[in-house]
Amino acid sequence: MRLAPVAIVGLEGLFHGSSARLRWRFGSSEYSGAGSGKRSPRRGSRLGERTKAGAIIREPWRPARPPSPSPERALCIPQLWKVPVDKSWSAIRERARQDLSEASYKLWFAELTAGDLSGGVLELIAPSAYVKRWLSGHYMDLITGSVRDALGPGVRVRLRSRPAEPVESRQVDPSVATAHQTTLDQALSAPPFPDRYTFETFVPGPSNKFAHAAALAVAEAPPSRAYNPVFVYGGVGLGKTHLLFAVANHMWQLAPRTRVRYVTSESFMTEFIKSVRERRGYQFQRQYRDVDVLLLDDVQFLARAEETQTEFFHTFNHLHQHERQIVIASDRPPQELGGIEERLRSRFRSGLVVDVQPPDLETRIAILQLKALRDNLAVPDDVLHFIASKFDNNIRELEGALLRVAAFASLSRQATDLPLAERALEDLIPERGREIPPALILDQTAEYFGLGPGDLTSKSRSRPLTTARHVGMYLLRELTGLSLIKIGEHFDRDHTTVLHGIKKIEGLMPARGSTYKQVQELTKKIRARGRGGA
């Protein structure tokens, strides 16, 4: 049993032996006195100094390091070769899983892989740089403890991220993509769909796991005869559009030549009407029928548009007969789509119908963790838990609350902690059983900005009026949870204008203190009136 350590010490004797001649010969090729029987230079000799043997020292004397007493060095296992830990890694992950929610485990640990154990250090590989940062900041103690339980107390952990795969460059035809639709053809290069909407940034949980699984199955092997069409329905802000874009992005990664078209029903209708007016019906049909995958969002907006429904009916039939994949999103199930022809609804029901529900607490926390990481927001876990426990209606509302806390901390130059979060959200936290009428929000917004009752719905585009209108749209969304189309009805605008206004205010709040103050003051005033205050 002592042979291995003795052999290893013998190797280190090349550097740590008692022979000064061997030591100096290894350390300096300029000194040759030892080879002819002369004494080696004394410890502490300086450059240019002559030894007693008469030789000039060209390099300083380097004291030899004593051999390390650690077991790893004595056995030389991590020094002379690398040790694979594939079998141990499964046990390590299971140990960590016991202390995590299922959503957190799937989000942060499911794609974490192990490298080799070398030099007493286990290398772990994260799928991306932001996952690596999050693991380092939030789960390093858990990871290290699980590793040491399995491999021994002396093992250390080093995290690195997997390098991004290079993407072949292609030229993009700018005439193909519009604000609401995107076509992926052979000529397209960088992902033509919003890259923030991927399966990696979608947090699966009990409320959406079937929709997530169906979308992923379609993205990896289109067309799926068992899943064609796929019809995804659910409330506002629950991730339906995210799933559609995730399908498109995943297909682009797997096969860039796949022809994918994403379009909202409103854009489909607008283009159809324009093609009829300009006598370009054939070109319009080729746009939507010469594709491999069609992703149609917000199909409920086709209600009562009879000619557009007829055109989509024929487009649907053409794609289905030629085994092209169709994925449709709606805010309600097919049987509840009022104003949509029965022949279309029956086709929607003929495939796979899946729903997305509001996320549970664990999933909401995981969503906030991912949002904070992607936006580089330093938010403690107790604050994330507080936000997740108060906002359970939809994901947009949840992420909006997080951004509001971050904006409050940034503008007030305070640390992001639980008391600050409570102050920042005191006027947004939903009051159970108490609803605020939309008319009250419109009246208070107009009064706050010194406008008349009908100004918010007028056609004027003056800057002060536009700002007031955008604030009103934002408050209607935050305080009532109405859908975009319902908010648009209160302002006599379409839902795309409403979405633009809301995003405008969300962008201004962290950057402009005056906008943040306006929203805060108006929110307090509206809630006070809603409770019957003065």
Kinemage of the C-alpha trace (Angstrom):
@kinemage 1
@onewidth
@group {chain A} dominant
@subgroup {mainchain}
@vectorlist {calphas} color= white
{ca met a 1} P 0.000 0.000 0.000
{ca arg a 2} L 2.998 2.316 0.473
{ca leu a 3} L 4.463 1.781 -2.987
{ca ala a 4} L 2.307 4.391 -4.741
{ca pro a 5} L 3.128 7.293 -2.378
{ca val a 6} L 6.832 6.390 -2.471
{ca ala a 7} L 6.811 6.376 -6.255
{ca ile a 8} L 5.087 9.743 -6.377
{ca val a 9} L 7.517 11.309 -3.903
{ca gly a 10} L 10.282 9.972 -6.096
{ca leu a 11} L 8.865 11.999 -9.010
{ca glu a 12} L 8.793 15.126 -6.916
{ca gly a 13} L 12.380 14.412 -5.844
{ca leu a 14} L 13.422 15.825 -9.192
{ca phe a 15} L 12.469 19.194 -7.688
{ca his a 16} L 12.673 18.653 -3.923
{ca gly a 17} L 15.674 16.275 -3.523
{ca ser a 18} L 18.634 17.091 -1.320
{ca ser a 19} L 21.095 17.441 -4.210
{ca ala a 20} L 21.913 21.097 -4.813
{ca arg a 21} L 23.454 20.175 -8.128
{ca leu a 22} L 20.249 18.646 -9.437
{ca arg a 23} L 18.200 21.537 -8.086
{ca trp a 24} L 20.337 24.253 -9.619
{ca arg a 25} L 20.845 22.436 -12.891
{ca phe a 26} L 17.057 22.318 -13.290
{ca gly a 27} L 16.627 25.923 -12.204
{ca ser a 28} L 19.312 27.636 -14.275
{ca ser a 29} L 20.908 26.578 -17.500
{ca glu a 30} L 23.396 29.443 -17.174
{ca tyr a 31} L 25.215 27.937 -14.175
{ca ser a 32} L 27.552 25.070 -14.999
{ca gly a 33} L 29.842 24.979 -12.001
{ca ala a 34} L 27.964 22.117 -10.318
{ca gly a 35} L 28.562 19.897 -13.292
{ca ser a 36} L 32.351 20.173 -12.813
{ca gly a 37} L 32.287 19.550 -9.076
{ca lys a 38} L 31.996 23.182 -8.003
{ca arg a 39} L 29.655 24.240 -5.229
{ca ser a 40} L 26.207 25.487 -6.037
{ca pro a 41} L 25.372 29.142 -5.309
{ca arg a 42} L 24.254 29.911 -1.799
{ca arg a 43} L 20.659 30.732 -0.967
{ca gly a 44} L 19.823 34.387 -1.460
{ca ser a 45} L 22.445 35.056 -4.126
{ca arg a 46} L 21.828 38.072 -6.365
{ca leu a 47} L 22.007 38.429 -10.123
{ca gly a 48} L 25.511 39.172 -11.349
{ca glu a 49} L 27.123 38.010 -8.125
{ca arg a 50} L 30.027 35.568 -8.322
{ca thr a 51} L 29.837 32.317 -6.419
{ca lys a 52} L 32.755 30.972 -4.422
{ca ala a 53} L 33.527 28.759 -7.383
{ca gly a 54} L 33.829 31.851 -9.590
{ca ala a 55} L 30.706 31.453 -11.678
{ca ile a 56} L 28.462 34.451 -12.455
{ca ile a 57} L 24.839 33.917 -11.465
{ca arg a 58} L 22.479 34.629 -14.382
{ca glu a 59} L 19.175 33.728 -12.649
{ca pro a 60} L 18.022 34.129 -9.038
{ca trp a 61} L 17.914 31.080 -6.802
{ca arg a 62} L 14.388 29.730 -6.566
{ca pro a 63} L 13.575 27.925 -3.321
{ca ala a 64} L 12.010 24.552 -3.936
{ca arg a 65} L 8.391 24.076 -2.778
{ca pro a 66} L 7.947 21.364 -0.188
{ca pro a 67} L 5.766 18.487 -1.310
{ca ser a 68} L 2.071 18.976 -0.527
{ca pro a 69} L 0.787 16.728 2.238
{ca ser a 70} L -2.723 16.594 0.719
{ca pro a 71} L -4.095 13.126 -0.120
{ca glu a 72} L -4.827 14.226 -3.668
{ca arg a 73} L -1.181 15.162 -4.286
{ca ala a 74} L 0.178 12.073 -2.514
{ca leu a 75} L -1.939 9.781 -4.647
{ca cys a 76} L -1.459 12.041 -7.663
{ca ile a 77} L -4.900 11.084 -9.068
{ca pro a 78} L -6.077 14.596 -10.011
{ca gln a 79} L -2.550 15.641 -10.987
{ca leu a 80} L -1.712 12.928 -13.514
{ca trp a 81} L -5.127 12.195 -15.063
{ca lys a 82} L -8.755 13.326 -15.031
{ca val a 83} L -11.479 11.362 -13.305
{ca pro a 84} L -14.928 11.092 -14.999
{ca val a 85} L -17.876 11.569 -12.634
{ca asp a 86} L -20.812 10.610 -14.843
{ca lys a 87} L -22.220 8.086 -12.369
{ca ser a 88} L -21.745 10.356 -9.364
{ca trp a 89} L -23.318 13.346 -11.138
{ca ser a 90} L -26.766 11.741 -11.180
{ca ala a 91} L -26.578 11.251 -7.419
{ca ile a 92} L -25.377 14.830 -6.930
{ca arg a 93} L -28.306 16.250 -8.887
{ca glu a 94} L -30.781 14.122 -6.953
{ca arg a 95} L -29.350 15.410 -3.667
{ca ala a 96} L -29.811 19.001 -4.854
{ca arg a 97} L -33.289 18.255 -6.172
{ca gln a 98} L -34.512 17.380 -2.682
{ca asp a 99} L -33.992 21.007 -1.588
{ca leu a 100} L -35.568 22.649 -4.657
{ca ser a 101} L -39.019 23.153 -6.071
{ca glu a 102} L -39.695 21.259 -9.286
{ca ala a 103} L -39.882 24.514 -11.272
{ca ser a 104} L -36.556 25.791 -9.904
{ca tyr a 105} L -34.872 22.454 -10.552
{ca lys a 106} L -36.062 22.298 -14.162
{ca leu a 107} L -35.130 25.930 -14.769
{ca trp a 108} L -31.605 25.947 -13.318
{ca phe a 109} L -30.391 22.351 -12.918
{ca ala a 110} L -31.987 20.250 -15.664
{ca glu a 111} L -29.359 21.206 -18.271
{ca leu a 112} L -26.402 21.561 -15.897
{ca thr a 113} L -23.768 18.953 -16.795
{ca ala a 114} L -20.560 17.732 -15.166
{ca gly a 115} L -17.101 17.803 -16.681
{ca asp a 116} L -14.086 16.055 -15.136
{ca leu a 117} L -12.693 16.002 -11.614
{ca ser a 118} L -9.170 17.372 -11.916
{ca gly a 119} L -6.896 18.693 -9.192
{ca gly a 120} L -9.615 18.265 -6.602
{ca val a 121} L -11.895 20.568 -8.632
{ca leu a 122} L -15.138 19.400 -10.246
{ca glu a 123} L -16.054 21.404 -13.340
{ca leu a 124} L -19.774 21.982 -13.936
{ca ile a 125} L -21.018 23.303 -17.273
{ca ala a 126} L -24.071 25.589 -17.435
{ca pro a 127} L -26.047 25.852 -20.699
{ca ser a 128} L -25.566 29.637 -20.877
{ca ala a 129} L -23.754 32.530 -19.231
{ca tyr a 130} L -26.821 33.876 -17.441
{ca val a 131} L -27.624 30.462 -15.934
{ca lys a 132} L -24.015 30.285 -14.717
{ca arg a 133} L -24.337 33.717 -13.071
{ca trp a 134} L -27.596 32.768 -11.380
{ca leu a 135} L -26.232 29.474 -10.067
{ca ser a 136} L -23.128 31.231 -8.750
{ca gly a 137} L -25.170 33.862 -6.956
{ca his a 138} L -28.012 31.751 -5.545
{ca tyr a 139} L -27.211 28.043 -5.470
{ca met a 140} L -23.453 27.716 -5.001
{ca asp a 141} L -23.703 26.531 -1.382
{ca leu a 142} L -26.301 23.918 -2.339
{ca ile a 143} L -24.212 22.692 -5.280
{ca thr a 144} L -20.980 22.530 -3.269
{ca gly a 145} L -22.664 20.692 -0.404
{ca ser a 146} L -24.213 18.122 -2.729
{ca val a 147} L -20.892 17.581 -4.525
{ca arg a 148} L -18.958 17.092 -1.283
{ca asp a 149} L -21.567 14.689 0.061
{ca ala a 150} L -21.007 12.510 -2.996
{ca leu a 151} L -17.291 12.961 -3.751
{ca gly a 152} L -15.658 13.948 -0.479
{ca pro a 153} L -15.139 17.035 1.705
{ca gly a 154} L -12.052 18.294 -0.101
{ca val a 155} L -13.618 18.692 -3.550
{ca arg a 156} L -14.185 22.209 -4.883
{ca val a 157} L -16.583 23.302 -7.644
{ca arg a 158} L -15.886 25.502 -10.658
{ca leu a 159} L -18.709 26.701 -12.926
{ca arg a 160} L -18.354 27.634 -16.563
{ca ser a 161} L -20.845 28.228 -19.353
{ca arg a 162} L -21.091 26.275 -22.569
{ca pro a 163} L -19.747 28.323 -25.504
{ca ala a 164} L -22.375 29.504 -27.950
{ca glu a 165} L -22.555 27.614 -31.219
{ca pro a 166} L -21.595 29.686 -34.284
{ca val a 167} L -24.463 30.473 -36.625
{ca glu a 168} L -23.989 30.584 -40.377
{ca ser a 169} L -24.656 34.057 -41.732
{ca arg a 170} L -27.265 34.643 -44.425
{ca gln a 171} L -28.712 37.743 -45.992
{ca val a 172} L -32.055 38.973 -44.675
{ca asp a 173} L -34.723 40.158 -47.073
{ca pro a 174} L -36.265 43.137 -45.218
{ca ser a 175} L -39.446 43.050 -47.288
{ca val a 176} L -40.487 39.763 -45.739
{ca ala a 177} L -40.754 40.714 -42.060
{ca thr a 178} L -43.333 43.168 -40.674
{ca ala a 179} L -44.236 44.402 -37.208
{ca his a 180} L -46.636 41.545 -36.604
{ca gln a 181} L -45.410 38.685 -38.779
{ca thr a 182} L -42.197 37.051 -39.832
{ca thr a 183} L -41.339 34.605 -42.594
{ca leu a 184} L -38.355 32.292 -42.400
{ca asp a 185} L -37.057 31.470 -45.871
{ca gln a 186} L -33.823 30.190 -47.272
{ca ala a 187} L -32.429 33.698 -47.499
{ca leu a 188} L -32.870 34.623 -43.847
{ca ser a 189} L -29.929 34.715 -41.457
{ca ala a 190} L -30.127 35.822 -37.822
{ca pro a 191} L -33.233 34.546 -36.060
{ca pro a 192} L -36.089 36.624 -37.526
{ca phe a 193} L -38.209 36.099 -34.424
{ca pro a 194} L -37.746 37.824 -31.042
{ca asp a 195} L -34.892 35.910 -29.435
{ca arg a 196} L -36.188 36.490 -25.907
{ca tyr a 197} L -39.029 34.058 -26.654
{ca thr a 198} L -37.467 30.592 -26.604
{ca phe a 199} L -38.094 27.309 -24.829
{ca glu a 200} L -35.100 28.118 -22.618
{ca thr a 201} L -36.772 31.299 -21.353
{ca phe a 202} L -40.184 29.660 -20.939
{ca val a 203} L -40.708 28.397 -17.392
{ca pro a 204} L -42.761 25.181 -17.433
{ca gly a 205} L -44.950 24.258 -14.488
{ca pro a 206} L -48.153 22.419 -13.644
{ca ser a 207} L -50.227 25.196 -15.218
{ca asn a 208} L -48.652 25.002 -18.677
{ca lys a 209} L -46.753 21.711 -18.950
{ca phe a 210} L -49.048 20.160 -21.564
{ca ala a 211} L -48.969 23.241 -23.791
{ca his a 212} L -45.184 23.388 -23.409
{ca ala a 213} L -44.788 19.693 -24.261
{ca ala a 214} L -47.057 19.972 -27.314
{ca ala a 215} L -45.230 23.039 -28.629
{ca leu a 216} L -41.845 21.380 -28.146
{ca ala a 217} L -43.003 18.208 -29.903
{ca val a 218} L -44.183 20.243 -32.880
{ca ala a 219} L -40.958 22.267 -32.993
{ca glu a 220} L -38.741 19.192 -33.019
{ca ala a 221} L -40.640 17.058 -35.532
{ca pro a 222} L -43.042 18.981 -37.742
{ca pro a 223} L -45.539 18.188 -38.982
{ca ser a 224} L -47.001 15.915 -36.347
{ca arg a 225} L -50.087 14.196 -37.677
{ca ala a 226} L -51.307 13.575 -34.150
{ca tyr a 227} L -50.821 17.249 -33.246
{ca asn a 228} L -52.102 19.116 -36.268
{ca pro a 229} L -53.448 21.612 -35.649
{ca val a 230} L -52.279 22.523 -32.156
{ca phe a 231} L -54.706 24.943 -30.523
{ca val a 232} L -53.387 26.767 -27.430
{ca tyr a 233} L -55.804 28.848 -25.378
{ca gly a 234} L -55.627 30.760 -22.115
{ca gly a 235} L -56.039 34.142 -20.487
{ca val a 236} L -54.112 37.315 -21.183
{ca gly a 237} L -50.408 37.304 -20.363
{ca leu a 238} L -49.958 33.587 -19.694
{ca gly a 239} L -47.360 32.789 -22.375
{ca lys a 240} L -49.273 31.786 -25.512
{ca thr a 241} L -47.365 34.153 -27.791
{ca his a 242} L -44.142 33.101 -26.074
{ca leu a 243} L -44.828 29.484 -27.046
{ca leu a 244} L -45.543 30.381 -30.678
{ca phe a 245} L -42.278 32.288 -31.010
{ca ala a 246} L -40.447 29.507 -29.150
{ca val a 247} L -41.666 27.045 -31.790
{ca ala a 248} L -40.414 29.361 -34.541
{ca asn a 249} L -37.022 29.966 -32.919
{ca his a 250} L -36.479 26.280 -32.183
{ca met a 251} L -37.270 25.323 -35.768
{ca trp a 252} L -34.879 27.956 -37.033
{ca gln a 253} L -32.114 26.528 -34.869
{ca leu a 254} L -32.751 22.970 -36.059
{ca ala a 255} L -33.401 23.696 -39.734
{ca pro a 256} L -32.893 27.291 -40.918
{ca arg a 257} L -34.411 26.490 -44.313
{ca thr a 258} L -37.791 25.640 -42.803
{ca arg a 259} L -40.387 28.133 -44.014
{ca val a 260} L -42.127 29.472 -40.916
{ca arg a 261} L -44.644 32.281 -40.793
{ca tyr a 262} L -45.926 33.915 -37.627
{ca val a 263} L -48.843 36.309 -37.966
{ca thr a 264} L -51.511 37.828 -35.763
{ca ser a 265} L -55.082 37.455 -36.950
{ca glu a 266} L -55.334 41.233 -37.223
{ca ser a 267} L -52.355 41.377 -39.593
{ca phe a 268} L -53.757 38.475 -41.593
{ca met a 269} L -57.042 40.348 -41.995
{ca thr a 270} L -55.348 43.651 -42.883
{ca glu a 271} L -53.172 42.031 -45.548
{ca phe a 272} L -56.100 40.122 -46.979
{ca ile a 273} L -58.204 43.284 -47.355
{ca lys a 274} L -55.257 45.070 -48.946
{ca ser a 275} L -54.673 42.219 -51.402
{ca val a 276} L -58.320 42.329 -52.490
{ca arg a 277} L -58.205 46.083 -52.966
{ca glu a 278} L -54.966 45.911 -54.974
{ca arg a 279} L -55.942 42.741 -56.861
{ca arg a 280} L -53.036 40.742 -55.449
{ca gly a 281} L -55.004 37.748 -54.223
{ca tyr a 282} L -52.655 35.190 -55.758
{ca gln a 283} L -49.572 36.712 -54.093
{ca phe a 284} L -51.378 36.775 -50.745
{ca gln a 285} L -52.301 33.103 -51.027
{ca arg a 286} L -48.740 32.128 -51.896
{ca gln a 287} L -47.495 34.023 -48.834
{ca tyr a 288} L -49.533 31.865 -46.482
{ca arg a 289} L -49.815 28.580 -48.363
{ca asp a 290} L -46.211 28.109 -49.479
{ca val a 291} L -44.968 27.611 -45.922
{ca asp a 292} L -44.030 24.614 -43.815
{ca val a 293} L -45.438 26.000 -40.571
{ca leu a 294} L -48.117 28.627 -39.933
{ca leu a 295} L -48.386 30.204 -36.471
{ca leu a 296} L -51.587 32.248 -36.047
{ca asp a 297} L -51.930 34.353 -32.888
{ca asp a 298} L -55.126 35.788 -31.347
{ca val a 299} L -57.506 33.994 -33.692
{ca gln a 300} L -60.458 35.402 -31.712
{ca phe a 301} L -59.977 38.736 -33.506
{ca leu a 302} L -61.276 37.155 -36.712
{ca ala a 303} L -64.761 37.184 -35.181
{ca arg a 304} L -67.431 38.559 -37.535
{ca ala a 305} L -64.876 39.072 -40.341
{ca glu a 306} L -66.671 36.705 -42.706
{ca glu a 307} L -64.577 37.194 -45.854
{ca thr a 308} L -61.327 36.876 -43.914
{ca gln a 309} L -62.609 33.729 -42.213
{ca thr a 310} L -63.422 32.223 -45.602
{ca glu a 311} L -59.897 32.941 -46.844
{ca phe a 312} L -58.364 31.461 -43.709
{ca phe a 313} L -60.626 28.406 -44.009
{ca his a 314} L -59.205 27.654 -47.467
{ca thr a 315} L -55.657 28.384 -46.289
{ca phe a 316} L -56.137 26.014 -43.362
{ca asn a 317} L -57.444 23.256 -45.636
{ca his a 318} L -54.578 23.666 -48.102
{ca leu a 319} L -51.915 23.446 -45.391
{ca his a 320} L -53.565 20.541 -43.613
{ca gln a 321} L -54.023 18.516 -46.801
{ca his a 322} L -50.357 19.018 -47.670
{ca glu a 323} L -49.277 17.997 -44.144
{ca arg a 324} L -48.024 21.429 -43.158
{ca gln a 325} L -48.022 22.255 -39.450
{ca ile a 326} L -50.555 24.725 -38.021
{ca val a 327} L -50.402 26.213 -34.505
{ca ile a 328} L -53.143 28.572 -33.322
{ca ala a 329} L -53.437 30.667 -30.150
{ca ser a 330} L -56.606 32.120 -28.646
{ca asp a 331} L -57.890 33.577 -25.387
{ca arg a 332} L -60.683 30.971 -25.204
{ca pro a 333} L -61.324 27.366 -26.304
{ca pro a 334} L -62.695 26.667 -29.806
{ca gln a 335} L -66.260 26.029 -28.656
{ca glu a 336} L -66.412 29.483 -27.038
{ca leu a 337} L -65.194 31.453 -30.058
{ca gly a 338} L -68.235 33.563 -30.744
{ca gly a 339} L -68.398 35.084 -34.214
{ca ile a 340} L -66.197 32.333 -35.690
{ca glu a 341} L -67.815 29.993 -38.231
{ca glu a 342} L -68.575 26.475 -37.026
{ca arg a 343} L -66.592 24.917 -39.886
{ca leu a 344} L -63.473 26.660 -38.571
{ca arg a 345} L -64.169 25.807 -34.941
{ca ser a 346} L -64.631 22.140 -35.827
{ca arg a 347} L -61.238 22.136 -37.533
{ca phe a 348} L -59.635 23.735 -34.495
{ca arg a 349} L -61.103 20.959 -32.336
{ca ser a 350} L -59.877 18.230 -34.693
{ca gly a 351} L -56.281 18.492 -33.478
{ca leu a 352} L -54.698 18.853 -30.061
{ca val a 353} L -56.339 21.466 -27.820
{ca val a 354} L -54.253 22.502 -24.782
{ca asp a 355} L -54.667 25.309 -22.277
{ca val a 356} L -52.396 27.502 -20.169
{ca gln a 357} L -53.548 28.535 -16.709
{ca pro a 358} L -52.216 31.141 -14.263
{ca pro a 359} L -48.935 29.821 -12.793
{ca asp a 360} L -48.678 28.484 -9.250
{ca leu a 361} L -46.462 30.091 -6.602
{ca glu a 362} L -43.328 28.057 -7.321
{ca thr a 363} L -43.573 28.723 -11.037
{ca arg a 364} L -44.128 32.446 -10.428
{ca ile a 365} L -40.989 32.598 -8.294
{ca ala a 366} L -39.009 30.832 -11.029
{ca ile a 367} L -40.374 33.282 -13.618
{ca leu a 368} L -39.254 36.232 -11.487
{ca gln a 369} L -35.823 34.681 -10.961
{ca leu a 370} L -35.341 34.352 -14.697
{ca lys a 371} L -36.632 37.877 -15.365
{ca ala a 372} L -34.290 39.366 -12.747
{ca leu a 373} L -31.354 37.484 -14.197
{ca arg a 374} L -32.000 38.439 -17.814
{ca asp a 375} L -32.506 42.113 -16.899
{ca asn a 376} L -29.517 42.184 -14.505
{ca leu a 377} L -31.692 43.092 -11.512
{ca ala a 378} L -30.210 42.390 -8.083
{ca val a 379} L -33.338 41.348 -6.189
{ca pro a 380} L -33.184 39.221 -3.000
{ca asp a 381} L -35.123 35.972 -2.848
{ca asp a 382} L -37.474 37.221 -0.114
{ca val a 383} L -38.530 40.122 -2.345
{ca leu a 384} L -39.166 37.765 -5.262
{ca his a 385} L -41.267 35.548 -2.998
{ca phe a 386} L -43.249 38.571 -1.789
{ca ile a 387} L -44.016 39.708 -5.340
{ca ala a 388} L -44.935 36.186 -6.434
{ca ser a 389} L -47.304 35.788 -3.494
{ca lys a 390} L -49.173 39.005 -4.297
{ca phe a 391} L -49.538 38.815 -8.087
{ca asp a 392} L -51.082 35.585 -9.298
{ca asn a 393} L -53.268 36.727 -12.186
{ca asn a 394} L -50.877 36.637 -15.136
{ca ile a 395} L -47.208 36.749 -16.023
{ca arg a 396} L -47.207 40.267 -17.477
{ca glu a 397} L -48.631 41.619 -14.236
{ca leu a 398} L -46.039 39.647 -12.275
{ca glu a 399} L -43.080 40.918 -14.310
{ca gly a 400} L -44.498 44.448 -14.263
{ca ala a 401} L -44.485 44.391 -10.467
{ca leu a 402} L -40.831 43.313 -10.458
{ca leu a 403} L -39.868 46.137 -12.827
{ca arg a 404} L -41.739 48.611 -10.654
{ca val a 405} L -39.790 47.552 -7.557
{ca ala a 406} L -36.521 47.815 -9.501
{ca ala a 407} L -37.468 51.282 -10.782
{ca phe a 408} L -38.425 52.436 -7.281
{ca ala a 409} L -35.073 51.277 -5.893
{ca ser a 410} L -33.109 52.859 -8.741
{ca leu a 411} L -34.844 56.236 -8.637
{ca ser a 412} L -34.760 56.495 -4.842
{ca arg a 413} L -31.166 55.180 -4.680
{ca gln a 414} L -32.100 52.612 -2.042
{ca ala a 415} L -31.293 48.955 -1.602
{ca thr a 416} L -33.881 46.535 -2.917
{ca asp a 417} L -35.316 44.932 0.211
{ca leu a 418} L -38.700 43.798 1.484
{ca pro a 419} L -39.807 47.127 3.055
{ca leu a 420} L -38.986 48.945 -0.182
{ca ala a 421} L -40.952 46.395 -2.228
{ca glu a 422} L -43.966 46.804 0.049
{ca arg a 423} L -43.874 50.590 -0.408
{ca ala a 424} L -43.378 50.369 -4.165
{ca leu a 425} L -46.294 47.982 -4.649
{ca glu a 426} L -48.723 49.149 -1.979
{ca asp a 427} L -51.030 50.686 -4.583
{ca leu a 428} L -50.768 47.806 -7.044
{ca ile a 429} L -51.309 44.830 -4.781
{ca pro a 430} L -54.739 43.506 -5.717
{ca glu a 431} L -57.457 43.952 -3.128
{ca arg a 432} L -59.568 40.823 -2.977
{ca gly a 433} L -63.231 41.388 -3.659
{ca arg a 434} L -62.785 45.033 -4.687
{ca glu a 435} L -62.893 46.016 -8.354
{ca ile a 436} L -62.059 49.429 -9.787
{ca pro a 437} L -64.398 50.569 -12.580
{ca pro a 438} L -62.569 51.501 -15.812
{ca ala a 439} L -64.608 54.721 -15.977
{ca leu a 440} L -63.110 55.816 -12.644
{ca ile a 441} L -59.587 55.333 -13.996
{ca leu a 442} L -60.363 57.343 -17.139
{ca asp a 443} L -61.998 60.177 -15.190
{ca gln a 444} L -59.164 60.442 -12.667
{ca thr a 445} L -56.506 60.300 -15.390
{ca ala a 446} L -58.177 63.087 -17.379
{ca glu a 447} L -58.577 65.214 -14.237
{ca tyr a 448} L -54.949 64.659 -13.179
{ca phe a 449} L -53.634 65.879 -16.539
{ca gly a 450} L -56.138 68.750 -16.763
{ca leu a 451} L -58.112 67.279 -19.655
{ca gly a 452} L -61.788 67.116 -20.502
{ca pro a 453} L -63.829 63.894 -20.214
{ca gly a 454} L -63.654 63.117 -23.943
{ca asp a 455} L -60.051 64.118 -24.618
{ca leu a 456} L -58.567 60.684 -23.927
{ca thr a 457} L -60.702 59.122 -26.663
{ca ser a 458} L -60.229 61.948 -29.170
{ca lys a 459} L -58.106 61.733 -32.336
{ca ser a 460} L -55.637 64.367 -31.128
{ca arg a 461} L -51.983 63.289 -31.063
{ca ser a 462} L -50.490 66.198 -29.150
{ca arg a 463} L -47.655 65.126 -26.880
{ca pro a 464} L -49.316 65.962 -23.501
{ca leu a 465} L -52.523 64.232 -24.554
{ca thr a 466} L -50.685 61.196 -25.909
{ca thr a 467} L -48.765 60.839 -22.640
{ca ala a 468} L -51.981 61.043 -20.621
{ca arg a 469} L -53.608 58.476 -22.896
{ca his a 470} L -50.681 56.070 -22.507
{ca val a 471} L -50.745 56.448 -18.720
{ca gly a 472} L -54.469 55.708 -18.734
{ca met a 473} L -53.915 52.562 -20.805
{ca tyr a 474} L -51.159 51.432 -18.450
{ca leu a 475} L -53.330 51.978 -15.372
{ca leu a 476} L -56.280 50.150 -16.897
{ca arg a 477} L -54.008 47.178 -17.508
{ca glu a 478} L -52.431 47.294 -14.046
{ca leu a 479} L -55.547 47.965 -11.972
{ca thr a 480} L -58.198 45.974 -13.825
{ca gly a 481} L -56.431 43.214 -15.742
{ca leu a 482} L -58.590 43.889 -18.804
{ca ser a 483} L -57.442 42.437 -22.113
{ca leu a 484} L -55.821 44.704 -24.687
{ca ile a 485} L -58.880 44.642 -26.899
{ca lys a 486} L -61.163 45.632 -23.996
{ca ile a 487} L -58.849 48.490 -23.034
{ca gly a 488} L -58.813 49.602 -26.664
{ca glu a 489} L -62.599 49.831 -26.654
{ca his a 490} L -62.435 52.387 -23.819
{ca phe a 491} L -60.034 54.568 -25.845
{ca asp a 492} L -61.516 53.881 -29.288
{ca arg a 493} L -58.178 52.340 -30.337
{ca asp a 494} L -57.090 48.897 -31.535
{ca his a 495} L -55.180 46.541 -29.274
{ca thr a 496} L -51.814 47.149 -30.987
{ca thr a 497} L -52.023 50.860 -30.122
{ca val a 498} L -52.846 49.923 -26.537
{ca leu a 499} L -49.865 47.571 -26.355
{ca his a 500} L -47.569 50.293 -27.708
{ca gly a 501} L -48.839 52.766 -25.102
{ca ile a 502} L -48.370 50.338 -22.221
{ca lys a 503} L -44.835 49.448 -23.311
{ca lys a 504} L -44.037 53.154 -23.677
{ca ile a 505} L -44.917 53.820 -20.038
{ca glu a 506} L -43.112 50.673 -18.861
{ca gly a 507} L -39.981 51.930 -20.609
{ca leu a 508} L -40.241 55.478 -19.250
{ca met a 509} L -40.867 54.599 -15.602
{ca pro a 510} L -37.345 53.335 -14.766
{ca ala a 511} L -35.675 56.135 -16.757
{ca arg a 512} L -37.801 59.189 -16.017
{ca gly a 513} L -38.689 60.142 -12.467
{ca ser a 514} L -41.575 62.388 -13.540
{ca thr a 515} L -43.378 59.522 -15.288
{ca tyr a 516} L -42.900 57.249 -12.304
{ca lys a 517} L -44.257 59.960 -9.988
{ca gln a 518} L -47.312 60.505 -12.200
{ca val a 519} L -48.165 56.802 -12.180
{ca gln a 520} L -47.644 56.536 -8.420
{ca glu a 521} L -49.777 59.564 -7.596
{ca leu a 522} L -52.567 58.571 -9.945
{ca thr a 523} L -52.617 55.011 -8.633
{ca lys a 524} L -52.993 56.226 -5.045
{ca lys a 525} L -55.726 58.635 -6.029
{ca ile a 526} L -57.677 56.026 -8.001
{ca arg a 527} L -57.440 53.432 -5.229
{ca ala a 528} L -58.559 55.981 -2.666
{ca arg a 529} L -61.606 56.857 -4.766
{ca gly a 530} L -62.278 53.177 -5.345
{ca arg a 531} L -62.441 52.654 -1.580
{ca gly a 532} L -64.864 55.539 -1.278
{ca gly a 533} L -62.315 58.094 -0.099
{ca ala a 534} L -62.219 61.758 -0.967
